[in-house]
Amino acid sequence: MEGVPAGRHERRGIPRTDIVLADSRLATAVATLGRAVVKDVVVVAQERARRGEIPPDSVADVAAASLPHRATTLRAVVNATGVVLHTNLGRAPLSAAAVDALQAAAGPADVEFDLATGRRARRGRGTLAALAAAVPAAEAVHVVNNGAAALVLAATALAAGREVVVSRGELIEIGDGFRLPDLLQSTGARLREVGTTNRTALPDYQAAIGPDTGFVLKVHPSNFVVRGFTSTVATRDLAGLGVPVVVDIGAGLLAHEPLLPDEPDAATALADGAALVVASGDKLLGGPQAGLILGRAGVVERLRRHPLARALRVDKLTLAALEATLRGPESPTWQALRRDVRELRARAQRLRDSLGEQGITAEAVETASVVGGGGAPEVDLPSWAVALDPALAGPLRSGEPSVVGRVEHGRLLLDLRCVPPDQDDPVRAAVVSAAFRRA
């Protein structure tokens, strides 16, 4: 057209949004991704055409090629960091049994309904029964939406307007700037701090207990260790003080585990006289995010009947995944923790050799994994990794599948402890693709 620059004339040929959406590939995607998601992809392609990056007649093709796999922006990630419970990656991966339970509960389900009588039933009764069976020392159990919520409910129900006696050495920060004192004081409870940062003795607690005491709180400082001139008071000694003892074990270990000998567990705490134990469900238990509450029947019932319990209750999906975790096979978390180091070495060597055949420099190296999730901070798990050019870290994170490793001493390490063996081939393909894109 006379007087109109060629580029502007071409951009006038950009197809309208409704015409692009009518493309069969995009129309099909609307059914699975939703119109808004597909339309956003089309708009991006149109903008690229306006900038002259793609021809106008390629808008539909580019949009179809750019469609996301799912309607959510969350992406599945291969955890090759060596951190078994990586908080930024969602902590515990769910077992196949738990994923199947999620699918079963996704539609209408008998979460509060008795199919035999046709009447209302206790919410999550199957999950509660599974948790009680896992910890026979608990007279009663309850579940809320996370570990911090379990402690908040305990403090609100048992100590609002009263005192919580706690050692100064256990006033921890739980991550992202959240601190235990702030959490407890938000419930209306008053903190009565005893002892010092490194030493607290039984007489410190005895001197603090009085008519205003709601309970004594014992917190496992799971993400740090104090060494040297230190002392703490055991749960069994606190239980003799004549007031309820609430123990926050943190990582959710239900019974003693020789692999993690210093990690507290619910069964032992209850046997030692704790009135209540609270813990997380998405750490060492290997389940979904949840707050576990176990203890004496009367104490648990006070929490269950408190109005705040309604605000903190879990949904049907959490109940389903938690029950399947408790009743089902060994979780991916414990598979990773117990993985044989000889197997890891053999896998790392095979992956190294396979990458070498593709012309990619790789090395199989010994390394150490950690538990993560604020648990067992002094436990190193011997492991093996594949060492790569650190420049591949970014392309691997952005690839499909997304593979997240760790950069250490100038090398990208893909630690195989947290990588299921059936993911070795996808990891190899991801590395090859990342190296090709970077070439």
URSUL-V146228 format. One record per helix or strand of 2 or more residues. SS is the DSSP state (H for helix, E for strand). FROM is the first residue (numbers start at 0). TO is the last residue. If there is no record, write none. Layout:
ss={SS SS}
from={FROM FROM}
to={TO TO}
This chain:
ss={H H H H H E E H H E E H E H E H E E H E H E H E H H E E H H H H H E E H E E E H}
from={5 16 23 34 55 76 82 86 95 112 118 124 139 146 162 167 172 177 179 189 201 212 234 244 257 265 275 290 296 306 315 331 340 362 374 391 401 405 410 420}
to={10 20 32 49 64 78 84 88 104 113 119 133 143 158 166 169 174 178 184 193 207 218 240 249 259 270 279 294 304 310 326 336 356 371 388 397 403 407 414 437}
